[in-house]
C-alpha cells in the first residue's frame, strides 16, 4: 500500500512538472521599423497588438521595439524568441549578434521582407540560414490558396489541408528551399493559383511560402505585406502555433 501510494505521488509530481514546463512563461522581442515601405509598416502595426493579445492569452511576455541596435548580446540573452516584423538588421554588429544568438539556441520568426535578399554576398550566413534567395514576386497583392505540406507537424495543428490566405505579395525563390536538405517546407502556393499577379506574375513552379531550417529553431513565412494578413482566423492559428512552438510550447 505504501509503495503504491509513493508511486502515485511520483506520477502526480511528474505530471505537474510537465504541465508546469508547458506553461512556463517565455520572452519574445519583436523588431520593426516605421520608415520602410508603408505596406510593411501596416502589417507590423497590426501584428504588434495581435501578439500582445496572444501573450495575455497564452501567458508569455511580449515586447516590440523599433531600435534594431537592441540586436546585441546583452539584450538578446533576455529573450527566448525574436521576431522580425517588417525589416532586417543592417549593420555588421546587429548581424553578428543575431548569428551568435541563433547558433546558441535562440529562436526566430521572420515575416515576408525579412527573407528578402537578392545578393548572397550581402550576408552569406543568413543566406544559408534562410536556405533560399529571393528570385521574383507577384504584384499587386492578391489572395492565394496555400497547401499544407505536413499536416502532422505541430505548427500546422488545427489547419485544413488547404486554405485561402489573404492578399499578400508572394515571393519566389532560387534555389528552391526544398532542394536544401536542412529545410522542411510547411506551406506551399497551390498550383491552382497560377498565374498569379498582373504587373508582376508568378507563372508556376514549386513556390514554398513557409519553412524551417532544421539546424536552427526558426520559421520563415512569406506572409506580411499589407493590412489584410491578420484577417484570416485560419491563418492566425498558424501564427499562434508557430510562436508557441518557438517558445517551447504547443497549444
C-alpha positions in Angstrom: 0.0 0.0 0.0 2.8 2.4 0.9 4.7 1.5 -2.3 1.6 2.2 -4.4 1.0 5.5 -2.6 4.5 6.6 -3.3 4.3 5.6 -7.0 1.0 7.6 -7.3 2.7 10.6 -5.7 5.6 10.3 -8.0 3.4 10.1 -11.1 1.4 13.1 -9.9 4.6 15.1 -9.3 5.9 14.2 -12.8 2.6 15.2 -14.3 2.6 18.6 -12.5 6.2 19.2 -13.5 5.4 18.5 -17.2 2.4 20.8 -17.1 4.4 23.5 -15.4 7.0 23.2 -18.1 4.4 23.6 -20.8 3.0 26.7 -19.1 6.4 28.2 -18.3 6.5 31.9 -19.5 8.9 32.8 -22.2 10.0 36.2 -23.5 9.6 37.5 -27.0 11.2 40.6 -28.6 9.7 41.8 -31.9 11.7 44.2 -34.1 10.0 46.6 -36.6 10.8 49.7 -38.5 8.4 52.7 -39.1 10.4 54.2 -42.0 10.1 51.3 -44.5 7.5 50.5 -47.2 4.1 51.5 -45.9 2.5 48.1 -46.6 5.2 46.5 -44.4 4.6 49.1 -41.6 0.8 48.4 -41.9 1.5 44.8 -41.2 3.8 45.5 -38.2 1.2 47.9 -36.7 -1.4 45.1 -36.8 1.0 42.4 -35.7 2.1 44.1 -32.5 -1.4 44.2 -30.9 -2.1 40.7 -32.3 0.9 39.2 -30.5 0.2 41.4 -27.4 -3.2 39.9 -27.1 -1.8 36.4 -27.7 0.8 37.0 -25.0 -2.0 37.7 -22.5 -4.0 34.7 -23.6 -1.1 32.2 -23.8 0.9 33.5 -20.8 4.2 34.8 -22.3 6.0 38.1 -22.3 5.9 40.2 -25.5 7.8 43.4 -26.2 8.2 45.3 -29.5 11.0 47.7 -30.4 12.0 49.8 -33.4 15.6 50.0 -32.1 17.5 47.5 -34.1 20.5 48.1 -32.0 18.8 46.0 -29.4 20.1 43.2 -31.5 23.0 42.9 -29.2 24.2 40.1 -26.8 23.2 41.7 -23.6 19.6 42.4 -24.8 19.1 39.1 -26.7 20.1 37.0 -23.7 16.9 38.1 -22.0 14.6 36.7 -24.8 13.9 33.2 -26.0 12.2 34.3 -29.3 13.0 37.1 -31.7 10.5 38.3 -34.4 11.3 40.4 -37.5 8.1 42.0 -38.5 8.9 44.4 -41.4 12.7 44.7 -41.7 16.0 43.1 -41.1 19.3 44.1 -39.4 21.5 46.4 -41.4 24.8 46.7 -39.5 27.6 44.2 -39.0 27.2 44.3 -35.2 23.5 43.6 -35.4 24.0 40.7 -37.8 26.8 39.1 -35.8 24.7 39.4 -32.6 21.8 37.7 -34.3 24.0 34.9 -35.8 25.5 34.2 -32.3 22.0 34.2 -30.8 20.7 31.7 -33.2 23.8 29.5 -33.1 23.5 29.3 -29.3 19.8 28.2 -29.0 17.8 31.3 -29.8 14.5 31.2 -31.8 13.3 33.3 -34.7 10.1 34.0 -36.6 10.6 36.1 -39.7 7.9 37.6 -41.9 7.9 38.5 -45.6 10.5 41.2 -46.1 12.7 39.5 -43.5 13.6 37.0 -46.2 14.3 39.5 -49.0 17.9 39.4 -50.1 18.8 39.1 -53.8 22.5 39.0 -53.4 24.1 36.3 -51.3 27.2 38.5 -50.6 25.1 40.9 -48.6 25.0 38.4 -45.7 26.3 34.9 -46.6 25.5 33.4 -43.2 21.8 34.5 -43.4 21.5 33.1 -47.0 22.5 29.7 -45.6 20.3 30.2 -42.5 17.2 31.0 -44.7 18.1 28.3 -47.2 16.9 30.3 -50.2 17.3 33.5 -52.1 14.7 35.9 -53.3 14.1 35.5 -57.1 10.8 37.1 -58.1 7.4 38.3 -56.8 3.8 38.8 -57.8 2.1 42.2 -57.9 -0.3 43.5 -56.9 -1.1 41.8 -53.6 -3.6 39.0 -54.1 -5.2 36.2 -52.0 -3.8 32.8 -52.7 -4.6 29.2 -51.8 -1.9 27.6 -49.7 -1.4 23.8 -49.2 -0.1 22.3 -46.0 2.9 20.0 -46.7 2.9 18.2 -43.4 -0.4 18.2 -41.5 1.1 16.2 -38.6 3.6 19.0 -37.8 2.6 20.7 -34.5 3.0 24.1 -36.2 0.2 23.0 -38.6 -2.2 21.8 -35.9 -5.8 22.8 -36.4 -5.3 23.9 -40.0 -7.1 22.3 -43.0 -5.2 20.7 -45.8 -5.5 23.9 -47.8 -6.9 27.4 -47.1 -7.3 30.8 -48.8 -4.6 33.2 -47.5 -5.5 36.9 -47.5 -4.0 39.3 -50.1 -0.2 39.3 -50.0 2.8 39.9 -52.3 4.2 36.4 -52.9 7.9 35.7 -53.4 9.5 33.0 -55.5 13.0 31.6 -54.7 16.1 30.4 -56.3 17.3 28.0 -55.4 14.1 26.3 -54.3 14.2 26.0 -50.5 13.0 22.4 -50.9 16.3 21.5 -52.6 18.2 22.2 -49.3 18.3 19.0 -47.1 18.1 21.1 -44.0 14.9 22.8 -45.0 11.5 21.4 -44.1 8.8 23.1 -46.1 5.5 23.6 -44.2 3.3 25.5 -46.7 3.3 26.0 -50.5 1.5 28.0 -53.0 -1.1 25.7 -54.6 -0.7 25.2 -58.4 -4.3 26.4 -58.8 -3.1 29.9 -58.1 -1.0 30.2 -61.3 -0.6 32.6 -63.0 -0.8 34.9 -60.0 -0.3 38.7 -60.4 -0.9 41.3 -63.1 2.0 43.7 -63.2 4.5 41.1 -61.9 3.4 37.4 -62.4 4.4 34.1 -60.9 3.6 31.7 -63.7 4.1 28.4 -62.0 6.5 26.1 -60.3 7.2 24.9 -56.7 7.0 28.0 -54.5 7.2 27.4 -50.8 5.8 30.1 -48.5 6.7 28.8 -45.1 9.5 26.6 -43.8 12.0 25.9 -41.1 15.7 25.2 -41.2 16.1 22.1 -39.1 19.6 23.2 -38.0 18.0 26.1 -36.0 14.9 26.9 -34.1 13.4 29.2 -36.8 10.4 29.7 -39.0 10.2 31.9 -42.1 6.9 32.8 -43.6 6.2 34.9 -46.7 3.1 36.5 -45.3 3.5 40.0 -44.1 2.6 42.6 -46.8 -0.3 44.9 -46.1 -3.2 45.2 -43.7 -5.1 42.0 -44.7 -2.7 39.4 -43.3 -4.3 39.0 -39.9 -7.9 38.9 -41.1 -8.0 35.1 -41.6 -8.9 33.2 -38.4 -7.4 30.0 -40.1 -4.1 31.6 -40.8 -4.0 33.2 -37.4 -4.0 29.7 -35.9 -0.7 29.1 -37.7 0.9 32.3 -36.4 -0.1 31.3 -32.8 1.1 27.7 -33.3 4.4 28.9 -34.7 5.2 31.3 -31.9 4.2 28.8 -29.2 6.4 26.1 -30.8 9.3 28.5 -30.9 8.8 29.3 -27.3 9.0 25.7 -26.4 5.3 25.1 -26.1 2.5 23.7 -28.2 -1.1 24.9 -27.8 
